[in-house]
Amino acid sequence: MGPRATRVKKKSGRGKPNLRLRMGLIAALSILVLLVTSGRLVSIQGMDSMKLAEKALSNRLVTKTLPAARGQILASDGTVLADSVSRYQVVVDQQNVAQYKIDGELVGAWGAAEALAEPLDTDPGLLYPKLVGDKRWNPVAKGLTSETWRAVKELNILGVSAEEYAVRSYPSGAVAGNLVGFLSSDGQPQAGLELAYNEQLSGRDGQQQYERGARGEIIPLGDNNTRNAVDGKGLQTTIDPALQYYAQQAIEEQRKKHEAESASIVIKDIKTGEILTAADVPSVDPNSPGKVDGPDRGSRIFTDVFEPGSTAKMVTAAALLDQGLVTPEQEFTVPDKWKAPNEEEFRDSHPHPDEKLTFAGILAESSNTGTILAGNALSEAQRYGYMKKFGFGSTTGIGFPAETAGILHPYKEWDGRTKYTVMFGQGVAANALQTTDVIATIANGGVHVPSKLIDGTVSPSGKTIPNPAGETERVISKKAADQTLAMLEGVVAEGTGKSAQVSGYRVAGKTGTAQAPAAEGGGYDGYTASFVGVLPAEDPQIAISVTLQRPRNGYYGGSAAAPVFSDVAGFAMRHLKIPPSTADPQLPAREWK
């Protein structure tokens, strides 16, 4: 046997797949890394660049409020009582101001301060700290007129711009100031018509958004959009400015003369219900309301209540005549004191022997005891019902802020004294407009015409949209109204209201003197003196009420309130060109034998 054959061992083929697997993994990882890297690159170049672009855009975008013009408040003849005027706030981009040059020479913030000092009427040293720095927006001066801003703009200082805003102005000052109201320093309504009609007066602000360049200029093709402001609507009031001014002067003089805390005059057109005058004193100038105390900034005519006293005897008289329970010349024997079945005692303002007075005479002499003797014919429900129909205990619907309804308790809650005192105006309270409404209703043949203070609204284009007239309501019969009016004419011609007479005109009216409730602790503190009247009595056109609160130098309505009625009523007749009376009155007898 020959030598052993040598076997050659073949290499296994199993290693080749492992190599291929490793190479595949390496390739896959390489591709993954490439994808991640590419994705990050896309993110950096795409998404992140978008965020950066958005951030850059937001830095360039400027949003400005476009203020709506607040609506005007006008008197009946178009006299402006409240208006809005433009003012400007100068602001600066301090980085741009630093580049300010004059004739090619860099003068920067200090040069800008020196240039601005003259039109802004200040010292450069005070301006400089506001101009130097790196702020892109910084306020410099506020409250500039358009003329001042124009002078600043003409300097062409890089980085100096202005923001326009509106401020409220009251060109008529204190004339009807208590009625118009005012705005706070931040433009919020605080009182009067400004508060009551704020929604329609204020309008809706607009907005401008624009892209600005490095120097603060608007980029014409940038991201710009504008929403225009919608200006507010104006108010056309019924106030006669000449009457309002005269009445304010007259009642202020009377307030000082009689040392009263406050006083008011209301003048109402009997036929239309328009309030021609609503004068309060002390009065407020809405341009500077802080100069008077808080209680003097509103209108007491609508917000304050007082016991009407003897002026409420008109209601008792009208109710008795309307029910046919008395006649104007019915005879009464009137004592100075009268004791009720429940032992409550009542007396007149002064002692007197028994008087033989007619019902007209009771009203003319303003007798409390006589009013009770006649008024006892009315049930308590009737007394309450007529006072309610004449407006006591309810707001007038005129819409003035914080208007009071007065005080009229249900008759079932009246105590043993109140059921009598309400017939001569005690135990009940009303505001000045409510007492004016009573005599206006009587003078209008017994038909109540709702009081009206706003004649219409005025659109931004100047078109006036009239307010609809309120619904009238018959309160008493025409016969009862005419009889009551004749009796009230006797009050002025022959009774306690003689001081209210107006030369050439027949006047009907009623005096009132009542105790004034104390502000604290209950009880009474001082008096309320009042007079309400209408003229010409034969065809009444206007009703006027005069009220003085807590006068210390004479407090009777006939001496404190009636004289100023005469003064203001005489002016009103001349101003309104109402012809004098021609026929003599037919007055009912005051006494009997």
C-alpha positions, 0 to 999 in steps of 0.5 A: 500500500502506497503512501496515505493520500493527503486530503485537502480540507475545503473552506466552509461557505458559512462566513460569507452571509455573516459578512454580508449581514454586517455590511448591510447593518453598516449601510442601514446605519449610515442611511439612518444617520444620513436621514437624521442629519438631513432631517435636522438640516431640513428642520434648521433650514425650514421649520426653525427658520420659519420660527425665526422668521415669525419671531422677526416679523412679530418684532416688526409688527406694530398694533395701534388702537384706532380710537372711536370718536365719542358721540357729542351731547347737544342742547336743543338748539345744537349747542355743544354740551360735550364733545371729543377732541384729539390729543397726542402722545409723543413717543420715541424709538431711542435707537433711532433717535441716537442717529439724529443728524442736523446738517449731516452732523450726528447730534443724537439724543441731546440734539433731539432734546434741544430741538424738541424743547421749544415746541414742547415748552420744556427744558432739554435736560428734562427731555434727554433721559427719555430720549437716550437708551436702547428702548424701541418705544418710550413715551415723552409727552402727553396731552399735546394739541394737533398744533403742537404735534405738527410743530414736533413733526416738522422737526423730522427727528428720526424715531419720533412719532405720536399716538393719537387719542381722544379726550372729553371736552365740555365747551359749555362748562357748568351749564347743565353740567350736573345733567351731562355728567363727566368721564374719569381720567381713564375715560370711564363714565361717572355720572349723568348722561355720559353714564346713562348712554355710554354704550351708544356714545362710546362707539367701537375702537378700531385697530391698525396693524403694520410692519415697520422697518428698522427706522420705524417707517411703515413697510408698504408691502408688509403685513398690514391690515386695518379695522376701522373704528365705529364712531359713537352716536350723539345725543340731542337733548331737550335742554334749552341752553339759554333757559338753563343758564338763566335758571342756574344763575337765578337759583344759585343767587337764591340759594346763597340769599337763603343760605340753603344747602342745595337748590334746583329748578325744573322747567317742563313743556306741558304739551310735549313733556320736554324738559327745557331746564334741569338746573342744580346748584351747587353745579359742577363743571365736567371739565374739572369735577374734582373741584366740587364735593361728590354729592354735588356732581350728580343731579339731585333733581332725579336722585334726591327725595324730599317730602313735598309738603303742601304742594301735594295738596294738589293731589288731594284736591284733584282726587276729591274733585275727580270723585265728585266728593266736593266742589270748589266753593263747598263751605267748611269751617276750618279750625287751627287744630283738629283731633282725629278719632284716634287722638292724633292731633293736627294743626295749621302753620299758625294759630287762628280762629275758626275760618269760614273757607271754601274748598278753594280757600282751603287750598289758597290758604294752604290749610292742613286742617282744612285739607284733612276735613275735606280729604276725609271723604276719600278712603285710604285706598283712594288717597293711595291710588291717586298719589300712585296715578300722579307718579309718586312711588314710581320712577318717571321712566326718563332713564337718568342714572340712579333716579329715585322712585320716591317713597310711597308705602302701601296704604295698608302699612300707614300708621294712624298718623300717616293716613292723614299726613299724606293728604298734605305731603308728609309721610311720602317723598318724591323728587323734583321732577315728580312734583313738576309732573303733578302740576303739569298733568293738572294743567294739561287737562288731567292727561299725563305726558311722560317727561322727555330729556333726549329728543333723539340720537345723532349718527356720526354722519350728522343725521338726527333720529327722533326718539318716539314719544311716550304714551300719554295717560289720563289721570283725572277728568278734564273737568276736575283738572280745570277746577283744580287749575282754577283753584291753583290760580287763586293760590297765586292771585290771592293766597300764599303764592302771591310772590310767584306772580309774573307781570302780564301773565296769569299764574297757577301754582302751589307753595310747599314747606315741609320738614327735611329728613335728617341725613342720619339718626332719623327725625327731621333736620331743617326744611324744604321750601318749594313752589310749583306753578304753570303759566299762562294759566288760561292756556298753560305752556310750561310747568316750573318747580323750584326747590330749596333744601334746608334754607337757614334764612327764611324757609317758607315756600312762599318767601324762599321759592316763589320769588325765584319762580317769578323771576325765571318764569318771566324770563322764560315767557320772554325767551319763548315768545309766549304772548301775555294773558288777555282775559281776566281769571274767573276765580272761585270764592275763597270764603263764605258768610 
